[in-house]
Amino acid sequence: DFIDLTLSKTQRKTPTVIHKHYQIHRIRHFYMRKVKFTQQNYHDRLSQILTDFPKLDDIHPFYADLMNILYDKDHYKLALGQINIAKNLVDNVAKDYVRLMKYGDSLYRCKQLKRAALGRMCTIIKRQKQSLEYLEQVRQHLSRLPTIDPNTRTLLLCGYPNVGKSSFINKVTRADVDVQPYAFTTKSLFVGHMDYKYLRWQVVDTPGILDHPLEDRNTIEMQAITALAHLRAAVLYVMDLSEQCGHGLKEQLELFQNIRPLFINKPLIVVANKCDVKRITELSEEDQKIFTDLQAEGFPVIETSTLTEEGVIQVKTEACDRLLAHRVETKMKGNKVNEVLNRLHLAVPNKRDDKPMEVFVFVFLRQGFSVALEAVLELALIDQAGLKITEICLPLPPSAGTKGVHHHLPERPPFIPEGVVARRKRMEIVEPRKKRERDLELEMGDDYILDLQKYWDLMNSSEKYDKIPEIWEGHNVADYIDPAIMKAKQIREKKKLKILQSKEKNTQGPRMPRTAKKVQRADLENEMRSLGVDMDDKDNAHYAVQARRSRSVTRKRKREES
């Protein structure tokens, strides 16, 4: 299909008619254009493939290892390398045949060179069939993978197959993961999202892991190992108290010890699931000792049941709080803490009298700022100001409300700034200004009604609030009212103005200059006598003076705007 699409596009988007009697440079250009067009199409398609596929060295290590597990990193890189080589070969073939075509001396030879060039390009692409098919399968599988952000707040579920991991994620998130009574129902990573303390969290469900060496684990298990190794998350290790998963508590503990190196620097909670079937207190002393030892090592153990939802919210709250505290502690070890400290400012009031001043610190901060406050106190900014710290309210959750500190403060008269006192005196002297509509609105509140007819200037002020009747003296008033009367008047005035402008523009002067002198009657008689005409009997001659008339062009009426 790749080859057929390219050749079809070349045929459709390049000229198709050529004759042998054309000049040779035109024939060469005709076939050169086809070769270059085909080469450019192949080059663009192959370059797009190389650009769109992720480069394993540039992406996050989590995705790099996940792609190595799913698609084999070496095979993936070889396929992209073959595509890159094919692209360079196509470019070189086109360059060589375009150079040869410059020496073609006939239509037949140019056509044969074109056929050879396109044939070699298609052969190169045919040899990449396996690489292209493999990359297409990788593309389709990548498009079906869930979007996992390696840097956001994450809860990671792990444990043996069929211990209740998918049921837990269905309870705490809006995900709908398939749950079946047999093992390895989950064969890939699934992601669900939830909200906690106005923050967005992602919960990752991993496939079940069996207790055997790392080199013996299959692709499904290695996905869970990759997530544990690279995601900075709170780990929920799920154990089946009822042992209905087919593995005893000792086996589950051995798996815990086996993958324990992956839990370093991560908050960990042991979830004792299926407590509706059997509780920890109902286990044997040997099995109870397993959970006692885990608690002694600092790992909290919480009994849950995804069937009755007992303990699910407790696990969610405990894991989120531990992860938030861990992330804050990690950030405080870095350089970003200085940015938080720079946002804090200690405001010290001016001293008014000799009475001691006390500082009351009320702090209701979110994560991260509580640690920043401790750093501020360590800087001894308050001690440098000579103040006494009375009490500090440590960070409180939003649900706890606002708690104040009650102390007997020294009695002082109210302090009024001098500017406020001077402003009050001026207000007492200056006459109050006229109330505006805005002042009336603020004064009357909901009772205020905007009156637009109050300031109408009529001859008879009592007619301000008269209503126009529909019928007046047997006539319909609406028939005599033009709502656009002012606009119509402006249109008529504009028409008249355009007519006058048109007349002024088309006015023409005389066609001939009137510089000739007036013909006198005596001059006419003398001229006629010189020609031999007897002008003695001129009394009976009838001379007439013609009235002057200038020729003017007949004007036609200009077409007016309708």
MIZAPA-694500 format. One record per residue (C-alpha): residue in three letters; z, x, y. Coordinates in steps of 0.25 Angstrom, whole numbers, always signed. Example, Ala and Ser with C-alpha at 12.3 -4.5 7.8 and 13.67 -1.06 7.14 Angstrom:
BEGIN
residu:Z:X:Y
ALA:+31:+49:-18 .
SER:+29:+55:-4 .
//
This chain:
BEGIN
residu:Z:X:Y
ASP:+0:+0:+0 .
PHE:+3:+11:+9 .
ILE:-11:+17:+8 .
ASP:-18:+4:+8 .
LEU:-11:+0:+21 .
THR:-14:+13:+28 .
LEU:-29:+13:+24 .
SER:-30:-2:+28 .
LYS:-24:+1:+42 .
THR:-33:+12:+44 .
GLN:-45:+3:+41 .
ARG:-40:-8:+50 .
LYS:-36:+0:+62 .
THR:-47:+10:+63 .
PRO:-62:+8:+66 .
THR:-71:+4:+54 .
VAL:-85:+5:+58 .
ILE:-93:+18:+59 .
HIS:-108:+22:+58 .
LYS:-115:+35:+54 .
HIS:-123:+35:+67 .
TYR:-111:+36:+75 .
GLN:-108:+50:+82 .
ILE:-101:+59:+72 .
HIS:-88:+61:+81 .
ARG:-87:+46:+81 .
ILE:-88:+45:+66 .
ARG:-78:+57:+65 .
HIS:-68:+50:+74 .
PHE:-69:+37:+66 .
TYR:-65:+43:+53 .
MET:-55:+52:+59 .
ARG:-48:+40:+65 .
LYS:-46:+34:+51 .
VAL:-40:+47:+45 .
LYS:-31:+48:+57 .
PHE:-27:+34:+57 .
THR:-23:+34:+42 .
GLN:-16:+47:+43 .
GLN:-7:+41:+55 .
ASN:-4:+29:+46 .
TYR:+1:+37:+35 .
HIS:+8:+46:+44 .
ASP:+16:+35:+51 .
ARG:+19:+28:+38 .
LEU:+25:+40:+31 .
SER:+32:+45:+44 .
GLN:+39:+31:+45 .
ILE:+44:+32:+31 .
LEU:+50:+46:+33 .
THR:+56:+41:+46 .
ASP:+62:+28:+41 .
PHE:+68:+33:+29 .
PRO:+82:+39:+32 .
LYS:+84:+54:+31 .
LEU:+96:+58:+22 .
ASP:+100:+69:+31 .
ASP:+101:+61:+43 .
ILE:+108:+48:+39 .
HIS:+123:+46:+36 .
PRO:+128:+53:+23 .
PHE:+132:+40:+17 .
TYR:+118:+35:+17 .
ALA:+112:+48:+13 .
ASP:+121:+49:+0 .
LEU:+118:+34:-2 .
MET:+103:+37:-2 .
ASN:+105:+49:-11 .
ILE:+112:+40:-21 .
LEU:+102:+28:-20 .
TYR:+89:+36:-19 .
ASP:+91:+50:-22 .
LYS:+90:+59:-10 .
ASP:+81:+69:-16 .
HIS:+71:+59:-20 .
TYR:+72:+52:-6 .
LYS:+69:+65:+1 .
LEU:+57:+69:-8 .
ALA:+51:+55:-6 .
LEU:+52:+57:+10 .
GLY:+47:+71:+9 .
GLN:+35:+67:+1 .
ILE:+32:+56:+11 .
ASN:+33:+67:+22 .
ILE:+23:+76:+15 .
ALA:+13:+65:+13 .
LYS:+13:+62:+28 .
ASN:+10:+77:+31 .
LEU:-1:+77:+20 .
VAL:-7:+65:+26 .
ASP:-7:+71:+40 .
ASN:-13:+84:+35 .
VAL:-24:+76:+28 .
ALA:-28:+68:+40 .
LYS:-28:+81:+49 .
ASP:-37:+88:+39 .
TYR:-47:+77:+37 .
VAL:-48:+74:+52 .
ARG:-51:+89:+54 .
LEU:-62:+88:+44 .
MET:-68:+75:+49 .
LYS:-71:+82:+62 .
TYR:-82:+90:+55 .
GLY:-88:+77:+48 .
ASP:-103:+76:+52 .
SER:-106:+63:+46 .
LEU:-100:+49:+44 .
TYR:-100:+51:+29 .
ARG:-92:+64:+29 .
CYS:-82:+59:+39 .
LYS:-80:+46:+31 .
GLN:-77:+55:+18 .
LEU:-67:+63:+26 .
LYS:-60:+51:+30 .
ARG:-60:+45:+16 .
ALA:-54:+59:+10 .
ALA:-43:+59:+21 .
LEU:-39:+45:+18 .
GLY:-39:+47:+3 .
ARG:-31:+60:+4 .
MET:-20:+52:+13 .
CYS:-20:+41:+3 .
THR:-18:+50:-9 .
ILE:-6:+57:-2 .
ILE:+0:+44:+1 .
LYS:-2:+39:-14 .
ARG:+6:+51:-19 .
GLN:+18:+47:-11 .
LYS:+19:+33:-19 .
GLN:+31:+37:-26 .
SER:+38:+42:-14 .
LEU:+34:+30:-6 .
GLU:+39:+20:-17 .
TYR:+52:+27:-18 .
LEU:+54:+27:-3 .
GLU:+51:+12:-2 .
GLN:+62:+9:-13 .
VAL:+72:+17:-5 .
ARG:+68:+10:+8 .
GLN:+70:-4:+1 .
HIS:+83:+0:-5 .
LEU:+88:+6:+8 .
SER:+85:-7:+15 .
ARG:+94:-15:+6 .
LEU:+106:-5:+8 .
PRO:+117:-11:+16 .
THR:+120:-5:+30 .
ILE:+132:+4:+29 .
ASP:+138:+11:+42 .
PRO:+145:+23:+37 .
ASN:+152:+25:+50 .
THR:+158:+11:+52 .
ARG:+171:+5:+47 .
THR:+169:+3:+32 .
LEU:+177:-2:+20 .
LEU:+172:+4:+7 .
LEU:+175:-3:-7 .
CYS:+175:+5:-19 .
GLY:+180:+5:-33 .
TYR:+176:+1:-48 .
PRO:+165:-9:-50 .
ASN:+169:-24:-51 .
VAL:+183:-22:-44 .
GLY:+180:-31:-32 .
LYS:+174:-23:-21 .
SER:+162:-33:-19 .
SER:+172:-45:-19 .
PHE:+180:-38:-8 .
ILE:+168:-35:+1 .
ASN:+164:-49:+0 .
LYS:+178:-54:+4 .
VAL:+180:-45:+17 .
THR:+165:-45:+22 .
ARG:+153:-54:+23 .
ALA:+146:-47:+12 .
ASP:+141:-54:-1 .
VAL:+141:-43:-12 .
ASP:+138:-48:-26 .
VAL:+151:-49:-35 .
GLN:+149:-49:-50 .
PRO:+159:-48:-61 .
TYR:+152:-35:-67 .
ALA:+153:-21:-62 .
PHE:+143:-14:-52 .
THR:+139:-27:-45 .
THR:+138:-19:-33 .
LYS:+128:-8:-34 .
SER:+126:-4:-20 .
LEU:+134:-3:-7 .
PHE:+137:-17:+0 .
VAL:+142:-18:+14 .
GLY:+150:-30:+21 .
HIS:+155:-31:+35 .
MET:+168:-37:+40 .
ASP:+176:-37:+53 .
TYR:+190:-32:+55 .
LYS:+197:-30:+69 .
TYR:+184:-33:+76 .
LEU:+177:-22:+69 .
ARG:+165:-22:+59 .
TRP:+168:-16:+45 .
GLN:+159:-14:+34 .
VAL:+164:-15:+19 .
VAL:+156:-7:+9 .
ASP:+156:-12:-6 .
THR:+152:+0:-15 .
PRO:+148:-1:-30 .
GLY:+158:+1:-40 .
ILE:+162:+16:-44 .
LEU:+165:+20:-58 .
ASP:+174:+32:-62 .
HIS:+165:+43:-66 .
PRO:+160:+57:-60 .
LEU:+152:+56:-48 .
GLU:+139:+62:-55 .
ASP:+140:+50:-65 .
ARG:+140:+39:-54 .
ASN:+128:+31:-53 .
THR:+120:+26:-40 .
ILE:+129:+14:-38 .
GLU:+142:+21:-39 .
MET:+137:+33:-30 .
GLN:+135:+23:-18 .
ALA:+150:+20:-18 .
ILE:+153:+35:-19 .
THR:+144:+37:-7 .
ALA:+150:+26:+1 .
LEU:+164:+32:-2 .
ALA:+160:+46:+2 .
HIS:+153:+43:+16 .
LEU:+158:+30:+22 .
ARG:+171:+32:+31 .
ALA:+177:+19:+26 .
ALA:+190:+13:+21 .
VAL:+189:+13:+5 .
LEU:+194:+1:-3 .
TYR:+196:+5:-17 .
VAL:+195:-7:-25 .
MET:+203:-8:-39 .
ASP:+203:-19:-49 .
LEU:+217:-23:-53 .
SER:+212:-32:-64 .
GLU:+203:-22:-70 .
GLN:+193:-32:-72 .
CYS:+182:-22:-67 .
GLY:+183:-15:-80 .
HIS:+191:-3:-75 .
GLY:+206:-1:-76 .
LEU:+215:+3:-64 .
LYS:+215:+17:-69 .
GLU:+200:+19:-69 .
GLN:+200:+13:-55 .
LEU:+211:+23:-51 .
GLU:+203:+35:-57 .
LEU:+190:+30:-49 .
PHE:+199:+30:-37 .
GLN:+204:+44:-39 .
ASN:+189:+49:-42 .
ILE:+183:+44:-29 .
ARG:+196:+47:-21 .
PRO:+189:+59:-14 .
LEU:+180:+49:-7 .
PHE:+192:+42:-1 .
ILE:+196:+54:+8 .
ASN:+198:+50:+22 .
LYS:+196:+36:+20 .
PRO:+206:+24:+20 .
LEU:+208:+19:+6 .
ILE:+213:+6:+1 .
VAL:+215:+2:-14 .
VAL:+211:-12:-16 .
ALA:+217:-18:-29 .
ASN:+208:-30:-31 .
LYS:+209:-42:-40 .
CYS:+223:-44:-38 .
ASP:+221:-59:-41 .
VAL:+220:-55:-56 .
LYS:+230:-44:-57 .
ARG:+240:-38:-46 .
ILE:+245:-23:-45 .
THR:+259:-28:-49 .
GLU:+253:-34:-62 .
LEU:+248:-21:-67 .
SER:+254:-11:-76 .
GLU:+263:+0:-70 .
GLU:+253:+10:-73 .
ASP:+242:+3:-65 .
GLN:+252:-1:-54 .
LYS:+255:+14:-52 .
ILE:+240:+16:-49 .
PHE:+241:+8:-36 .
THR:+255:+13:-33 .
ASP:+250:+28:-33 .
LEU:+238:+23:-24 .
GLN:+248:+18:-14 .
ALA:+256:+30:-15 .
GLU:+244:+38:-11 .
GLY:+242:+30:+1 .
PHE:+231:+20:-3 .
PRO:+235:+6:+0 .
VAL:+233:-4:-12 .
ILE:+230:-18:-9 .
GLU:+228:-29:-19 .
THR:+216:-39:-17 .
SER:+209:-50:-23 .
THR:+195:-53:-19 .
LEU:+196:-67:-26 .
THR:+208:-72:-18 .
GLU:+206:-62:-6 .
GLU:+220:-57:-7 .
GLY:+222:-44:+0 .
VAL:+207:-43:+4 .
ILE:+210:-44:+19 .
GLN:+222:-34:+17 .
VAL:+213:-24:+11 .
LYS:+203:-26:+22 .
THR:+213:-25:+33 .
GLU:+220:-12:+27 .
ALA:+206:-5:+25 .
CYS:+201:-8:+39 .
ASP:+214:-4:+46 .
ARG:+215:+9:+38 .
LEU:+200:+12:+41 .
LEU:+202:+10:+56 .
ALA:+214:+19:+56 .
HIS:+207:+30:+49 .
ARG:+195:+29:+58 .
VAL:+204:+30:+70 .
GLU:+211:+42:+64 .
THR:+198:+49:+61 .
LYS:+192:+46:+75 .
MET:+205:+52:+82 .
LYS:+203:+65:+75 .
GLY:+189:+66:+81 .
ASN:+185:+69:+96 .
LYS:+183:+54:+99 .
VAL:+198:+52:+102 .
ASN:+196:+59:+116 .
GLU:+186:+48:+120 .
VAL:+197:+37:+117 .
LEU:+208:+45:+124 .
ASN:+199:+46:+137 .
ARG:+199:+31:+138 .
LEU:+214:+30:+139 .
HIS:+220:+30:+153 .
LEU:+235:+30:+157 .
ALA:+237:+23:+170 .
VAL:+249:+27:+178 .
PRO:+254:+18:+190 .
ASN:+259:+24:+203 .
LYS:+274:+25:+204 .
ARG:+280:+14:+213 .
ASP:+295:+18:+213 .
ASP:+305:+26:+206 .
LYS:+307:+17:+194 .
PRO:+302:+23:+181 .
MET:+289:+19:+176 .
GLU:+286:+15:+162 .
VAL:+273:+15:+154 .
PHE:+271:+3:+145 .
VAL:+259:+6:+135 .
PHE:+252:-6:+129 .
VAL:+242:-2:+119 .
PHE:+233:-11:+111 .
LEU:+223:-2:+106 .
ARG:+213:-3:+95 .
GLN:+210:+8:+85 .
GLY:+209:+22:+90 .
PHE:+215:+20:+103 .
SER:+229:+20:+98 .
VAL:+228:+34:+93 .
ALA:+222:+37:+107 .
LEU:+234:+32:+114 .
GLU:+243:+41:+105 .
ALA:+234:+53:+110 .
VAL:+236:+48:+125 .
LEU:+251:+48:+123 .
GLU:+251:+62:+117 .
LEU:+244:+67:+129 .
ALA:+257:+62:+137 .
LEU:+249:+56:+148 .
ILE:+260:+46:+151 .
ASP:+271:+57:+151 .
GLN:+263:+65:+161 .
ALA:+263:+53:+170 .
GLY:+279:+53:+170 .
LEU:+279:+39:+163 .
LYS:+288:+33:+152 .
ILE:+282:+26:+140 .
THR:+289:+14:+137 .
GLU:+282:+8:+125 .
ILE:+269:+9:+118 .
CYS:+262:-2:+110 .
LEU:+254:+3:+99 .
PRO:+241:-3:+95 .
LEU:+242:-17:+90 .
PRO:+232:-25:+82 .
PRO:+224:-36:+90 .
SER:+232:-47:+82 .
ALA:+245:-42:+87 .
GLY:+243:-47:+101 .
THR:+249:-40:+114 .
LYS:+263:-35:+114 .
GLY:+270:-30:+126 .
VAL:+282:-22:+129 .
HIS:+294:-28:+136 .
HIS:+302:-19:+145 .
HIS:+311:-21:+157 .
LEU:+303:-15:+168 .
PRO:+309:-10:+181 .
GLU:+308:-21:+192 .
ARG:+298:-18:+203 .
PRO:+293:-26:+214 .
PRO:+278:-30:+212 .
PHE:+269:-20:+217 .
ILE:+258:-26:+226 .
PRO:+247:-16:+231 .
GLU:+245:-14:+246 .
GLY:+231:-19:+246 .
VAL:+235:-32:+239 .
VAL:+245:-35:+250 .
ALA:+236:-32:+261 .
ARG:+225:-41:+255 .
ARG:+236:-52:+254 .
LYS:+239:-51:+269 .
ARG:+224:-51:+273 .
MET:+223:-64:+265 .
GLU:+234:-71:+273 .
ILE:+228:-67:+286 .
VAL:+213:-70:+284 .
GLU:+209:-84:+284 .
PRO:+204:-89:+271 .
ARG:+189:-90:+269 .
LYS:+181:-103:+267 .
LYS:+181:-107:+252 .
ARG:+169:-105:+245 .
GLU:+164:-113:+233 .
ARG:+168:-102:+224 .
ASP:+182:-103:+229 .
LEU:+182:-118:+228 .
GLU:+178:-117:+213 .
LEU:+189:-107:+210 .
GLU:+199:-116:+217 .
MET:+195:-129:+211 .
GLY:+192:-124:+197 .
ASP:+186:-134:+188 .
ASP:+187:-145:+199 .
TYR:+176:-138:+207 .
ILE:+163:-144:+208 .
LEU:+151:-137:+215 .
ASP:+146:-146:+226 .
LEU:+131:-142:+230 .
GLN:+130:-153:+240 .
LYS:+142:-150:+249 .
TYR:+134:-141:+258 .
TRP:+121:-150:+260 .
ASP:+117:-150:+274 .
LEU:+112:-165:+276 .
MET:+111:-173:+289 .
ASN:+121:-183:+283 .
SER:+132:-175:+276 .
SER:+136:-188:+269 .
GLU:+123:-188:+261 .
LYS:+126:-175:+253 .
TYR:+131:-182:+241 .
ASP:+121:-193:+241 .
LYS:+113:-195:+228 .
ILE:+98:-197:+229 .
PRO:+94:-211:+223 .
GLU:+83:-213:+213 .
ILE:+78:-225:+220 .
TRP:+77:-227:+235 .
GLU:+71:-239:+242 .
GLY:+64:-243:+230 .
HIS:+57:-229:+228 .
ASN:+60:-218:+217 .
VAL:+66:-206:+225 .
ALA:+60:-196:+215 .
ASP:+46:-200:+218 .
TYR:+48:-195:+232 .
ILE:+55:-182:+229 .
ASP:+48:-170:+225 .
PRO:+58:-160:+219 .
ALA:+48:-148:+223 .
ILE:+45:-153:+237 .
MET:+49:-139:+243 .
LYS:+41:-132:+233 .
ALA:+29:-141:+235 .
LYS:+30:-138:+250 .
GLN:+30:-123:+248 .
ILE:+17:-124:+239 .
ARG:+10:-132:+250 .
GLU:+14:-122:+261 .
LYS:+9:-111:+252 .
LYS:-4:-118:+250 .
LYS:-7:-119:+264 .
LEU:-3:-105:+267 .
LYS:-13:-100:+256 .
ILE:-24:-109:+262 .
LEU:-22:-102:+276 .
GLN:-22:-88:+270 .
SER:-35:-91:+262 .
LYS:-42:-96:+275 .
GLU:-37:-84:+283 .
LYS:-42:-75:+271 .
ASN:-56:-81:+271 .
THR:-59:-81:+286 .
GLN:-72:-74:+289 .
GLY:-77:-69:+302 .
PRO:-92:-69:+307 .
ARG:-102:-63:+298 .
MET:-110:-57:+310 .
PRO:-104:-49:+321 .
ARG:-107:-57:+335 .
THR:-110:-45:+343 .
ALA:-124:-50:+348 .
LYS:-125:-54:+363 .
LYS:-128:-68:+367 .
VAL:-143:-70:+369 .
GLN:-146:-74:+384 .
ARG:-157:-85:+387 .
ALA:-164:-75:+397 .
ASP:-165:-64:+387 .
LEU:-172:-74:+377 .
GLU:-182:-78:+388 .
ASN:-185:-64:+392 .
GLU:-187:-60:+377 .
MET:-196:-72:+375 .
ARG:-205:-69:+387 .
SER:-207:-54:+382 .
LEU:-212:-60:+369 .
GLY:-223:-68:+377 .
VAL:-216:-82:+377 .
ASP:-217:-90:+390 .
MET:-203:-94:+394 .
ASP:-206:-100:+408 .
ASP:-205:-114:+403 .
LYS:-190:-112:+398 .
ASP:-185:-125:+405 .
ASN:-190:-133:+393 .
ALA:-184:-123:+383 .
HIS:-171:-128:+376 .
TYR:-161:-116:+374 .
ALA:-149:-119:+366 .
VAL:-137:-111:+364 .
GLN:-133:-111:+349 .
ALA:-118:-112:+347 .
ARG:-112:-100:+340 .
ARG:-108:-102:+326 .
SER:-102:-92:+316 .
ARG:-106:-93:+302 .
SER:-94:-96:+293 .
VAL:-92:-96:+278 .
THR:-90:-110:+272 .
ARG:-76:-110:+267 .
LYS:-72:-117:+255 .
ARG:-58:-122:+252 .
LYS:-49:-113:+245 .
ARG:-44:-118:+232 .
GLU:-29:-121:+233 .
GLU:-19:-119:+223 .
SER:-17:-132:+215 .
//
